[in-house]
């Protein structure tokens, strides 16, 4: 691990690292990374993504195979997968409303407005709802890699995978 950085320094110094030390990351640091990732903004704060943490050796091998043989999932002590969930708004989003009120981000009036605005907005997206969820997932992933860099950890965004194999 490197020395912690402030956010502007993390932005300027972050690089994609292709090989990793295999030592484990302390659980409290993993928790902090997740906390900082889920603090990312998303449309209507729907948090229309899911984060999957891969640390199991067999899962890491399977993930590397799903990524056309890229070795980062095997070498890194852990891999986070950010998956878009375009249907998250269809479930019970009461906790999102409650959090908004509890933190002072939203008023009761805002929540009442969102109760009708969210379904209308989502319906207006039609086939683009997945696109919006993917954008929100990428914002959360970006928060995480910058948080990791600021906490002395190196990261690498990955592209190139079989979506069906990653889901499997």
C-alpha positions in Angstrom: 0.0 0.0 0.0 1.1 3.5 -0.8 0.7 6.6 1.4 -2.9 8.0 1.5 -3.7 10.9 -0.8 -6.2 13.7 -0.9 -8.8 13.5 -3.7 -7.2 15.9 -6.1 -3.9 14.0 -5.7 -5.7 10.7 -6.1 -7.2 11.9 -9.4 -3.9 13.1 -10.7 -1.8 10.1 -9.6 -4.2 7.2 -10.3 -3.0 4.8 -12.9 -4.4 1.4 -14.1 -2.2 -1.2 -12.5 -1.9 -4.5 -14.4 -0.2 -6.7 -11.8 -0.9 -6.8 -8.1 0.6 -7.9 -4.8 -1.4 -10.8 -3.4 -1.5 -9.7 0.2 -5.0 -9.3 1.6 -6.7 -6.0 2.2 -7.8 -5.4 5.8 -11.6 -5.8 6.2 -12.0 -2.4 7.7 -10.4 -0.9 4.5 -12.7 -3.0 2.3 -15.7 -1.6 4.3 -14.4 1.9 3.9 -14.1 1.4 0.1 -17.7 0.2 -0.1 -18.9 3.1 2.1 -17.3 5.6 -0.2 -18.6 3.9 -3.4 -22.2 3.8 -2.2 -21.9 7.5 -1.3 -21.8 8.2 -5.1 -24.7 10.1 -6.6 -27.2 8.3 -8.8 -30.3 9.4 -10.6 -32.9 10.1 -7.9 -30.5 8.3 -5.5 -31.9 5.0 -6.7 -28.5 3.4 -6.4 -29.4 1.3 -9.4 -26.4 -0.9 -9.2 -25.1 -3.8 -7.2 -21.5 -4.3 -6.0 -20.2 -7.9 -5.9 -16.9 -8.6 -4.1 -14.8 -11.5 -5.4 -12.1 -12.9 -3.1 -12.6 -16.6 -3.4 -9.8 -18.2 -5.4 -12.1 -20.4 -7.5 -14.4 -17.4 -8.3 -11.3 -15.4 -9.2 -10.2 -18.0 -11.7 -13.7 -18.2 -13.2 -13.8 -14.4 -13.4 -10.5 -14.3 -15.2 -11.8 -16.9 -17.7 -15.0 -14.7 -18.2 -12.6 -11.8 -18.9 -10.9 -13.6 -21.8 -7.9 -14.7 -19.7 -7.0 -11.3 -18.2 -5.0 -12.1 -15.1 -5.9 -9.1 -12.9 -8.8 -10.9 -11.1 -6.4 -13.8 -10.2 -3.5 -11.6 -9.1 -5.5 -8.9 -7.2 -6.5 -9.8 -3.6 -10.0 -8.8 -4.5 -12.2 -7.7 -7.4 -15.3 -5.5 -7.3 -17.9 -6.0 -9.9 -20.4 -3.1 -10.4 -23.6 -4.4 -12.0 -26.3 -2.2 -13.3 -29.8 -2.9 -12.0 -32.3 -1.0 -14.2 -35.2 -2.4 -12.2 -34.1 -1.3 -8.8 -36.8 1.4 -8.7 -39.6 -1.2 -9.0 -38.8 -2.6 -5.5 -39.4 -1.0 -2.1 -37.4 2.3 -2.3 -38.8 3.5 1.1 -35.3 3.2 2.6 -34.0 5.7 0.0 -36.7 8.2 0.9 -36.0 7.7 4.6 -32.3 8.2 4.2 -32.9 11.4 2.2 -35.0 12.8 5.0 -32.7 11.5 7.8 -29.6 13.1 6.2 -31.4 16.4 5.5 -30.9 15.9 1.7 -34.6 15.8 1.0 -37.7 17.3 2.6 -41.0 15.5 3.0 -42.3 17.5 0.0 -39.3 16.3 -2.1 -40.1 12.7 -1.2 -43.8 13.1 -2.1 -42.7 14.6 -5.4 -40.3 11.7 -6.1 -43.0 9.1 -5.4 -44.7 10.1 -8.6 -41.7 11.6 -10.5 -39.5 8.4 -10.3 -42.0 6.1 -12.0 -42.8 8.7 -14.6 -39.1 9.3 -15.4 -38.3 5.6 -15.5 -41.3 5.0 -17.8 -40.1 7.8 -20.1 -36.7 6.1 -20.5 -38.2 3.1 -22.3 -35.4 0.9 -23.5 -32.7 3.3 -22.1 -33.2 2.4 -18.4 -30.3 0.0 -18.5 -28.1 2.8 -20.0 -28.9 5.1 -17.0 -28.2 2.3 -14.6 -24.8 1.6 -16.3 -23.9 5.3 -16.0 -24.8 5.3 -12.3 -22.8 2.1 -11.8 -19.8 3.7 -13.5 -20.0 6.7 -11.2 -20.0 4.5 -8.2 -17.0 2.5 -9.6 -15.1 5.7 -10.2 -15.7 6.8 -6.6 -14.3 3.5 -5.5 -11.1 3.6 -7.5 -10.4 7.2 -6.4 -11.1 6.2 -2.8 -8.8 3.2 -3.2 -6.0 5.4 -4.6 -6.5 8.0 -1.8 -6.2 5.1 0.7 -3.0 3.8 -0.8 -4.4 1.0 -2.9 -3.9 0.5 -6.6 -6.7 -0.4 -9.0 -7.5 -1.2 -12.6 -10.7 -0.7 -14.4 -11.3 -3.7 -16.7 -13.0 -3.9 -20.0 -13.4 -7.0 -22.1 -15.5 -9.7 -20.6 -18.4 -12.0 -21.4 -21.4 -10.5 -19.6 -23.1 -13.9 -19.6 -20.1 -15.7 -18.1 -19.6 -12.9 -15.5 -23.2 -13.3 -14.5 -22.8 -17.1 -14.3 
